[in-house]
Amino acid sequence: MSQVIGYAVVDTAGALLHSSGVQQVDHIGEGTFHITFDTNVADACQIASIGDAGAQGWVSAYGGVVGPKVIEVVTGTYENGHAARKNRTFQLLLVK
């Protein structure tokens, strides 16, 4: 049976709005965030979505790239037909 092992709701500046199992959020650069959890999340399923109602853009989540407890989230928008990193509010859910 699947189990939620953590979640984070993060604003555009990298502030943690709601969470479970999160130690810290680092806003690395435009559209790039590192979320550190209190347990190994390298083999967890990462589910991410843009958090602003009506906001257009994209979000991707990557586990195990930075370290076993860190998920990298990249957010962005489309400008002139091209994808560009841009800070977006997002939601991240981890399931094992």
N, C-alpha and C positions, 0 to 999 in steps of 0.2 A: 504494500500500500504506500502510495506517495505521501510525503510529509513536507509541509512548509518549513524551511530551516532559517528563513530570514526575509526581510523586505526593507525597502527604503523608498521614501518620497523625498526628492531633492529639488530645490528651486534653482533658478538660473545662475545664482551666485555660488552655488555649492552648499547652501545651508540645508541641514537635515530637518525636514518638517515633521516626519513621522518615521518610525523605524522599529525593527525588532532584530536583535542580534548584531547590530552595527556598532563598531568601535569608533570609526571616523570616516569622514568624506574629505577627499582632497580634490580641489578644483585645479587641475594640472595646467589647463590652457583653454582657449576658446573651444567650447563643445566637448571637452575631455574631462572626465571625472574618474577618480579611483575610490571605490567604496570598500573599506576594510571591515570584514566580519569577524566575530569572535571564535569562529570555527573554520575548519578547512572546507572551502566551497568549490574547489577545483573540479569536482565531478558532479556538481549540481546543475540542474537545468535552469538557465537564466531566461526570464520572461520580462521584457521591458516595453514600456509604452510612453508616448509623449503625455505629459500631465496637464497641459493647458487645454481647456475646452476650446475647440475651434482652431487651435494652433496647427499650422501645417508644418510638416518636416519629417524627420526620420530619427530613429534611435537604434543603436546596436549595443549588445552587451557581450563581453568576452571574459571567460574565466580562465585562470591559470596562466595568463600572460605576464602579469606583474609578480604574482606570488600565490601560494595556495589559499590564502585568506582574502584575496583581493579580486574584485570584479571591476574591469574597466568598462565604462559606459561612454559612448560617443554619440553626441546629438548634433543635429544640423537641420538645414533647410535647403530648398532648391532656389538658386538665384540664376536667372538668365539661362535656364535649362541645365544647370550644372549643380551637383551636390556640393555644399559648403558647410564646414563645421560652424555651428552657432550654438550658444548656450540656450538650452531649453529645459523647462521643468520636466522631470521624468519620474516614473514609478518603476521600481525593480522588484521582482519577486523571485526567490530561489526555492526550488523544489528538489527533493531527493527521493 
